[in-house]
Structure formats: structure tokens, C-alpha cells
Amino acid sequence: MSFKLVVLVYSDTWELFLFIIKIIAFASKRDIWKFINPSLDAEPTLLTLIDPLIATSVVAKKTTLV
């Protein structure tokens, strides 16, 4: 995961910054606004990620998943 540090030095830039972040959050297909919405009364519970599935055996002659 990559990220970029943003420091809001002057309070007059906060509203524009939040507007841009809100537009990006709504435009994404992942529905992340519920996790970064500054108007929430309580901090949201973060989802836990499952461990990635790992194939335990591979049959080279198989052509379907069934």
C-alpha cells in the first residue's frame, strides 16, 4: 500500500482538502467514505482482512475448477 503524507498547515485549506478527499472517496468503488468521514460521532470499526487463499495442489491436466 502506498500513501502520501499531507500536512494541512493553514486552516483555510482544510475545507478544499476534505472536499477533494470526499470526491475521491465517493468516486472509488470501495465505499471508503464511511471510514474517513470527519462528521462521524464514533470512530468506525475497521474490517479485518482474511489471509490469502493458497492452492494446496495443482493438477496440470485440469481444464475446469470443478
N, C-alpha and C positions, 0 to 999 in steps of 0.2 A: 504494500500500500504506500502510495506517495502522498505527501502533503506539503503545503507551503505555509510558512508562518506569516501571519498577518497581524500587525500591531496597529491598533487604531489610536493614534496619538491625540487627535483633536476630536472633540465630541460632535462637531458639525459634519464629520464624515461617517458617523455610525449609521445614520438612517439610510444613506445611499448604500453602504456596505451590506446592511441587512436586507435591503430591497434586492440587491443583486443576488445574494445568497438564497433568498426566498424564491426568486425566479428560477435559479438553477435547481433548487431542491424540488420545486413543483414540476419542472421540465423533465427531471430524471424519472425513470420508470420504477425506481426503487422506493418511492414514498418515504424519503428521509426527513421531510419537514417536521414530522412528529417527534424527531429526536433532537432537532436544533431550534425549535420554535422558542424564542425568548419569552413569550407570553404564557408559557405553561406554569401552572401553580406548583406542580411537583415534577421532580426530575424523572424522565421516563426510564423504564427498565429496558436495558439493552438485551437484545437477543443473543443467545449463545449459539455458536456455530458448531455443527456436528463435525466429527472427524471425517476426512475424505474417505470415500469407499475405495478399497483396494481389491483388485482382482486376485483371487487366490489360485486360480488355474486358468490356463488358456488352451483351447483345443483349436489347432490350426485349421482343421478341416470344416469347422462350423461355419455356416453362412447366415444363421439367424440367431437371435438372442433367446429363442425358446428351446 
